[in-house]
C-alpha cells in the first residue's frame, strides 16, 4: 500500500538521522569524553589497550577520517556492538541492556498495556452511559490524571509498603546468591512488581479514561452514528462503530506510550529502585558512561519508530477511509 510505503520511507530516514546523531553527539560535546570517563573512574587503572579502544570508539586521537569513523560506527550498530560500559565493569553494552530490558518490559510494558485496555474500555462505557452514576467517577479520575506520578508513587510506598507492609518497598526481588527459576522466585518477583505496576496503571489509566470518554461523546453525536441508531441497528453494534472511530486518537497516543516505555520508566524505577532501563539510564548519565547512553538512546529511538509503524498498520485496519485513500 502506498500509504504504508511512504511511512516506511519516513521511518527509514528517521532511523538514519537518529544513528547519525548518536554518532556525532559524543564527538561534538565540549572536552574529551575519554578524559571524562577516566576522571570519573577515581584512580582506577586502565590498560593502554582499553584507553585506545575508547579513543577509537569516540573518535579521540585517531587518524581515521570522520567518514571512516561513521561507516565503522554503522558496522558496529548493525552487529549490535555498542562498545563497553565503563560503569558496569567494562561489560559489553549489549549485555548490560539485555540484562535490564526484561525488567522494564515486564513491568512498565505490561502495566502500560493494562492501563490502555482498561482506560479505553472504561472511557467508552462512561460515555455510553452518560448521565448515569458513572459520571461521578470523573472527579476522581481527573485527580489521578493531574497528580504528579512521583507523588502517587511515594504515597503508595508510604501506605502499602511502609505502614501496612503489604508489599516490598524497593527492588525487583530479594537478594539471592543463586536464584532458581521456580515458583518461589516467580512469586517473589510478582510481589515486588505489584506496587509499581499498580501506580503506573492508576496514573496512566486515568488519562485514557478521560481522553476516550471525551472523543466517544463527540463521536456518538456524529450523523453516521445517529443514522445507524435510527435505522434500528442493535445498540451494541452502534457503540462498536462509534468506538472504532473514537479509539483512533488513542492508538496514536498509545504508540508513543509504548515507544517511550524506556524513558517513561525513569520515575518508576527511581522511586522503587527497580533494576530496569530507566534506572540504568540515570546511572549512565551520572557516571558519564557515553557508550551505554548511546546504546539506550538508539533503543528508545527504534522502539518509538517500531511502535508508530505498528500504529500505522492498526490505523489501516480500523479506519477504512485510509484503505480507500491508499
Secondary structure, DSSP 8 states (H G I E B T S, - for coil): -HHHHHHHHHHHHHHHHHHHHHHHHHHHSSS-HHHHHHHHTTT----HHHHHHHHHHHT-S--S-HHHHHHHHHHHHHTT---EEGGGTTEEHHHHHHHHHHHHIIIIIHHHHHHHHHHHHHHHHHHHTTTSGGGGHHHHHHHHHHS-HHHHHHHHIIIIIIIS--S-SSSSS---SS--SSHHHHHHHHHHHHHHHHHHHHHHHHHHHHHHHHHHHHHHTSHHHHHHHHTT--HHHHHHHHHHHHTHHHHHHHHHHHHTHHHHHHHHHHHTT--SHHHHHHHHHHTT-HHHHHHHHHHHHHHHHHHHHHHHHHHHHH-HHHHHH-
